[in-house]
């Protein structure tokens, strides 16, 4: 699920030096990702769960509003909420791969 605020934050984060992605690498990554995304066009209601980093809040709010079963993130602030946000699963990329393998 992708909404305008989450798209803006994704673009901002992909430009971090940590990822070492050149602009053309970011474009290729988005070309691979975007066909798998559904667009959320309405407003994103705020959930009662709070994330320490306000930039991450929009991802949690969107996942809950869209009733998405899994939110995949490497962000420690989001992963810290794993136990408290039911029925949403918040998984690291590695845990998501394990979850996918077990659900097939």
Kinemage of the C-alpha trace (Angstrom):
@kinemage 1
@onewidth
@group {chain A} dominant
@subgroup {mainchain}
@vectorlist {calphas} color= white
{ca unk a 1} P 0.000 0.000 0.000
{ca unk a 2} L 1.384 3.392 -0.926
{ca unk a 3} L 0.016 6.858 -0.238
{ca unk a 4} L 1.459 10.261 -1.032
{ca unk a 5} L 2.985 10.758 2.474
{ca unk a 6} L 4.524 7.283 2.506
{ca unk a 7} L 5.884 7.740 -1.025
{ca unk a 8} L 7.539 11.024 -0.016
{ca unk a 9} L 9.113 9.404 3.048
{ca unk a 10} L 10.284 6.388 1.030
{ca unk a 11} L 11.992 8.679 -1.498
{ca unk a 12} L 13.618 10.667 1.310
{ca unk a 13} L 14.910 7.554 3.073
{ca unk a 14} L 16.221 5.864 -0.077
{ca unk a 15} L 18.501 8.880 -0.552
{ca unk a 16} L 20.261 8.210 2.797
{ca unk a 17} L 23.986 7.624 2.453
{ca unk a 18} L 23.538 4.417 4.443
{ca unk a 19} L 21.918 2.743 1.440
{ca unk a 20} L 24.610 3.890 -0.990
{ca unk a 21} L 22.091 4.114 -3.824
{ca unk a 22} L 22.797 6.306 -6.798
{ca unk a 23} L 19.784 8.082 -8.311
{ca unk a 24} L 19.513 5.531 -11.135
{ca unk a 25} L 19.662 2.669 -8.578
{ca unk a 26} L 16.798 4.264 -6.632
{ca unk a 27} L 14.780 4.594 -9.839
{ca unk a 28} L 15.315 0.920 -10.703
{ca unk a 29} L 14.347 -0.128 -7.194
{ca unk a 30} L 11.131 1.894 -7.416
{ca unk a 31} L 10.393 0.489 -10.888
{ca unk a 32} L 10.563 -2.993 -9.349
{ca unk a 33} L 8.509 -2.063 -6.280
{ca unk a 34} L 5.734 0.163 -7.585
{ca unk a 35} L 3.929 -2.405 -9.774
{ca unk a 36} L 3.304 -4.410 -6.576
{ca unk a 37} L 1.830 -1.446 -4.677
{ca unk a 38} L -1.785 -0.461 -4.295
{ca unk a 39} L -2.570 3.237 -4.008
{ca unk a 40} L -4.357 4.702 -1.021
{ca unk a 41} L -6.035 7.903 -2.148
{ca unk a 42} L -8.018 8.945 0.921
{ca unk a 43} L -6.751 10.553 4.060
{ca unk a 44} L -4.875 8.315 6.462
{ca unk a 45} L -6.564 8.228 9.859
{ca unk a 46} L -4.203 8.489 12.831
{ca unk a 47} L -4.002 5.322 14.887
{ca unk a 48} L -3.819 5.261 18.661
{ca unk a 49} L -0.376 3.622 18.467
{ca unk a 50} L 2.530 6.049 18.517
{ca unk a 51} L 5.942 5.636 16.915
{ca unk a 52} L 8.910 7.529 18.375
{ca unk a 53} L 9.962 8.921 14.999
{ca unk a 54} L 7.103 10.963 13.478
{ca unk a 55} L 8.409 10.170 9.969
{ca unk a 56} L 7.583 6.499 10.616
{ca unk a 57} L 4.082 7.144 11.947
{ca unk a 58} L 2.526 7.403 8.498
{ca unk a 59} L 3.609 3.837 7.621
{ca unk a 60} L 1.971 2.414 10.739
{ca unk a 61} L -1.177 4.499 10.286
{ca unk a 62} L -1.519 3.451 6.639
{ca unk a 63} L -0.943 -0.235 7.380
{ca unk a 64} L -3.624 -0.177 10.080
{ca unk a 65} L -6.101 1.862 8.003
{ca unk a 66} L -5.678 -0.469 5.035
{ca unk a 67} L -5.934 -3.584 7.232
{ca unk a 68} L -2.646 -4.804 5.806
{ca unk a 69} L -1.598 -8.082 7.460
{ca unk a 70} L 2.138 -7.287 7.542
{ca unk a 71} L 4.281 -4.158 7.738
{ca unk a 72} L 7.881 -4.870 6.715
{ca unk a 73} L 10.501 -2.535 8.117
{ca unk a 74} L 14.085 -2.443 9.248
{ca unk a 75} L 13.321 0.551 11.442
{ca unk a 76} L 13.868 -0.096 15.157
{ca unk a 77} L 11.069 2.293 16.179
{ca unk a 78} L 8.490 0.350 14.185
{ca unk a 79} L 9.885 -3.060 15.105
{ca unk a 80} L 9.635 -2.103 18.795
{ca unk a 81} L 5.839 -2.078 18.377
{ca unk a 82} L 5.682 -5.704 17.176
{ca unk a 83} L 3.984 -6.981 20.306
{ca unk a 84} L 1.520 -4.140 20.803
{ca unk a 85} L -0.164 -3.646 17.421
{ca unk a 86} L -2.552 -6.528 16.843
{ca unk a 87} L -3.527 -7.971 14.402
{ca unk a 88} L -0.818 -6.232 12.333
{ca unk a 89} L 2.477 -8.091 12.122
{ca unk a 90} L 5.509 -5.798 12.060
{ca unk a 91} L 8.418 -7.811 10.702
{ca unk a 92} L 12.007 -7.226 9.693
{ca unk a 93} L 12.827 -8.158 6.087
{ca unk a 94} L 14.449 -11.428 7.242
{ca unk a 95} L 11.463 -12.342 9.425
{ca unk a 96} L 9.145 -11.473 6.530
{ca unk a 97} L 10.976 -13.937 4.280
{ca unk a 98} L 10.543 -16.629 6.946
{ca unk a 99} L 6.866 -15.718 7.339
{ca unk a 100} L 6.362 -15.924 3.567
{ca unk a 101} L 8.048 -19.308 3.372
{ca unk a 102} L 5.805 -20.625 6.143
{ca unk a 103} L 2.594 -19.320 4.604
{ca unk a 104} L 3.063 -20.936 1.188
